[in-house]
Amino acid sequence: MPTEIILDVHDMQPPAPMEVAMDALQKLKDGEYIKMIHRMQPFPLYNILYDNGFQYKVITGTTSAFDIYIWKANDKASAQAIKNIISG
C-alpha cells in the first residue's frame, strides 16, 4: 500500500507553500504520494508537476478549501490508491 505524505500549507503565505512542495517532490519515492492541504489552487505548481513527470488531482478539501494529490506519473500503485480515496 502506498504511503501518504501530508503537506498542510493552508496557513502559509507565498512563497512558502511552493517551497515546501518543491522540497517534497524532490524526495518523493515510488510508492509514495503527497496530499497537499491548501486554501487555494497553486496553479503555477501544476505546470511544474506536468513538466517533471508528476500527476495531480484536486478535490474539495476536508480541512481546507482544496486537497491536492500528487504522485509520480509512472507510479501505478499510488495512482490507484488516490483513485480509491477519491471515489470513496
Backbone as CSV, one residue per row, in Angstrom:
resi,resn,N_x,N_y,N_z,CA_x,CA_y,CA_z,C_x,C_y,C_z
1,MET,0.849,-1.187,0.000,0.000,0.000,0.000,0.891,1.245,0.000
2,PRO,0.625,2.187,-0.868,1.426,3.419,-0.941,1.344,4.249,0.339
3,THR,2.375,5.015,0.568,2.485,5.866,1.740,2.042,7.287,1.402
4,GLU,1.174,7.843,2.246,0.701,9.206,2.070,1.597,10.173,2.841
5,ILE,2.047,11.212,2.160,2.829,12.282,2.780,1.942,13.521,2.800
6,ILE,1.653,14.019,3.986,0.745,15.154,4.118,1.543,16.452,4.211
7,LEU,1.183,17.393,3.344,1.739,18.747,3.374,0.591,19.701,3.668
8,ASP,0.511,20.169,4.885,-0.541,21.116,5.252,0.027,22.522,5.134
9,VAL,-0.287,23.177,4.038,0.252,24.511,3.758,-0.833,25.586,3.789
10,HIS,-2.019,25.242,4.256,-3.152,26.165,4.138,-2.984,27.456,4.943
11,ASP,-2.127,27.464,5.957,-1.892,28.683,6.732,-0.633,29.433,6.304
12,MET,0.097,28.905,5.352,1.366,29.521,4.922,1.128,30.618,3.891
13,GLN,2.018,31.595,3.914,1.973,32.673,2.931,2.993,32.384,1.827
14,PRO,2.677,32.810,0.588,3.626,32.607,-0.510,4.960,33.287,-0.199
15,PRO,6.044,32.703,-0.612,6.190,31.521,-1.469,6.361,30.210,-0.697
16,ALA,6.106,30.215,0.611,6.349,29.023,1.435,5.658,27.754,0.919
17,PRO,4.367,27.782,0.513,3.752,26.539,0.023,4.487,25.942,-1.182
18,MET,4.929,26.788,-2.105,5.662,26.294,-3.269,7.003,25.691,-2.847
19,GLU,7.681,26.348,-1.927,8.967,25.834,-1.447,8.807,24.487,-0.763
20,VAL,7.788,24.344,0.068,7.523,23.084,0.757,7.201,21.990,-0.268
21,ALA,6.375,22.320,-1.253,6.012,21.350,-2.291,7.227,20.912,-3.096
22,MET,8.067,21.850,-3.505,9.237,21.512,-4.310,10.197,20.614,-3.531
23,ASP,10.362,20.882,-2.259,11.223,20.046,-1.422,10.664,18.627,-1.328
24,ALA,9.355,18.514,-1.110,8.723,17.195,-1.000,8.797,16.428,-2.322
25,LEU,8.629,17.119,-3.436,8.689,16.460,-4.743,10.072,15.867,-5.003
26,GLN,11.109,16.554,-4.579,12.468,16.053,-4.777,12.724,14.780,-3.984
27,LYS,12.025,14.609,-2.872,12.219,13.448,-2.004,11.232,12.311,-2.285
28,LEU,10.214,12.560,-3.108,9.155,11.585,-3.333,9.691,10.326,-4.010
29,LYS,9.361,9.177,-3.442,9.803,7.889,-3.963,8.619,7.152,-4.576
30,ASP,8.929,6.134,-5.365,7.862,5.264,-5.852,7.158,4.661,-4.639
31,GLY,5.846,4.555,-4.733,5.076,4.022,-3.618,4.709,5.078,-2.588
32,GLU,4.939,6.341,-2.908,4.550,7.449,-2.047,3.770,8.468,-2.866
33,TYR,2.855,9.149,-2.207,2.153,10.253,-2.850,1.957,11.361,-1.828
34,ILE,1.716,12.545,-2.332,1.548,13.723,-1.489,0.073,14.118,-1.449
35,LYS,-0.393,14.414,-0.252,-1.696,15.060,-0.074,-1.383,16.462,0.433
36,MET,-1.596,17.444,-0.427,-1.326,18.841,-0.085,-2.638,19.506,0.311
37,ILE,-2.677,20.032,1.509,-3.870,20.714,2.021,-3.642,22.213,1.841
38,HIS,-4.485,22.832,1.017,-4.220,24.218,0.605,-5.516,25.024,0.605
39,ARG,-5.389,26.313,0.855,-6.572,27.191,0.848,-6.899,27.719,-0.545
40,MET,-5.966,27.523,-1.488,-6.174,27.991,-2.857,-5.527,27.001,-3.824
41,GLN,-5.851,27.127,-5.094,-5.227,26.268,-6.089,-3.880,26.862,-6.503
42,PRO,-2.797,26.105,-6.358,-1.471,26.601,-6.727,-1.199,26.395,-8.220
43,PHE,-1.840,27.195,-9.047,-1.751,26.997,-10.497,-0.321,26.935,-11.043
44,PRO,0.628,27.757,-10.562,1.999,27.628,-11.088,2.610,26.247,-10.814
45,LEU,2.218,25.627,-9.708,2.732,24.301,-9.375,2.284,23.254,-10.388
46,TYR,1.078,23.373,-10.915,0.543,22.360,-11.826,1.413,22.208,-13.075
47,ASN,1.877,23.312,-13.644,2.759,23.228,-14.812,4.076,22.555,-14.460
48,ILE,4.606,22.867,-13.301,5.849,22.248,-12.851,5.666,20.742,-12.707
49,LEU,4.539,20.339,-12.163,4.276,18.907,-11.990,4.281,18.179,-13.327
50,TYR,3.511,18.664,-14.288,3.443,18.008,-15.595,4.796,18.013,-16.305
51,ASP,5.541,19.103,-16.172,6.848,19.196,-16.834,7.884,18.250,-16.235
52,ASN,7.627,17.765,-15.020,8.608,16.938,-14.319,8.125,15.521,-14.012
53,GLY,7.114,15.066,-14.727,6.702,13.669,-14.619,5.808,13.325,-13.452
54,PHE,5.007,14.289,-13.011,4.056,14.047,-11.933,2.633,14.228,-12.451
55,GLN,1.707,13.613,-11.752,0.282,13.798,-11.999,-0.328,14.389,-10.736
56,TYR,-1.507,14.980,-10.875,-2.186,15.506,-9.699,-3.692,15.444,-9.889
57,LYS,-4.379,15.468,-8.776,-5.833,15.501,-8.766,-6.255,16.423,-7.629
58,VAL,-7.168,17.340,-7.913,-7.650,18.305,-6.920,-9.090,17.958,-6.567
59,ILE,-9.361,17.907,-5.268,-10.734,17.705,-4.811,-11.045,18.744,-3.743
60,THR,-12.316,18.903,-3.435,-12.720,19.786,-2.346,-12.144,19.229,-1.057
61,GLY,-11.500,20.091,-0.297,-10.818,19.652,0.912,-11.736,19.368,2.069
62,THR,-11.209,18.631,3.032,-11.955,18.331,4.245,-11.602,19.289,5.379
63,THR,-10.349,19.766,5.407,-9.933,20.704,6.455,-9.597,22.083,5.905
64,SER,-9.497,22.205,4.608,-9.249,23.478,3.939,-9.955,23.420,2.587
65,ALA,-9.788,24.445,1.775,-10.540,24.521,0.515,-10.211,23.392,-0.462
66,PHE,-8.928,23.013,-0.534,-8.524,22.025,-1.536,-7.601,20.959,-0.958
67,ASP,-7.812,19.727,-1.382,-6.864,18.637,-1.178,-6.288,18.326,-2.547
68,ILE,-4.980,18.400,-2.657,-4.304,18.187,-3.932,-3.429,16.950,-3.782
69,TYR,-3.759,15.914,-4.531,-2.994,14.668,-4.500,-1.981,14.689,-5.630
70,ILE,-0.728,14.365,-5.316,0.365,14.420,-6.283,1.117,13.097,-6.229
71,TRP,1.398,12.538,-7.409,2.148,11.289,-7.483,2.973,11.260,-8.759
72,LYS,3.982,10.384,-8.759,4.783,10.204,-9.968,3.905,9.576,-11.040
73,ALA,4.010,10.077,-12.249,3.133,9.628,-13.333,3.252,8.133,-13.597
74,ASN,4.407,7.543,-13.359,4.596,6.118,-13.630,4.325,5.233,-12.419
75,ASP,3.847,5.797,-11.323,3.591,5.049,-10.093,2.130,4.581,-10.078
76,LYS,1.912,3.407,-10.642,0.549,2.879,-10.780,-0.109,2.587,-9.423
77,ALA,0.669,2.130,-8.447,0.096,1.823,-7.129,-0.425,3.088,-6.450
78,SER,0.346,4.173,-6.524,-0.117,5.427,-5.923,-1.318,5.984,-6.676
79,ALA,-1.293,5.894,-7.995,-2.431,6.366,-8.793,-3.700,5.612,-8.410
80,GLN,-3.595,4.312,-8.208,-4.759,3.505,-7.829,-5.225,3.866,-6.419
81,ALA,-4.300,4.058,-5.496,-4.667,4.435,-4.137,-5.426,5.758,-4.119
82,ILE,-4.964,6.716,-4.898,-5.635,8.016,-4.957,-7.013,7.873,-5.599
83,LYS,-7.096,7.075,-6.634,-8.396,6.829,-7.277,-9.375,6.245,-6.258
84,ASN,-8.907,5.322,-5.441,-9.763,4.708,-4.407,-10.190,5.731,-3.365
85,ILE,-9.283,6.610,-2.974,-9.610,7.642,-1.991,-10.670,8.589,-2.531
86,ILE,-10.481,9.016,-3.765,-11.369,9.996,-4.362,-12.753,9.418,-4.647
87,SER,-12.789,8.171,-5.056,-14.084,7.568,-5.396,-14.841,7.093,-4.158
88,GLY,-14.188,7.157,-3.011,-14.875,6.908,-1.761,-14.868,5.509,-1.319
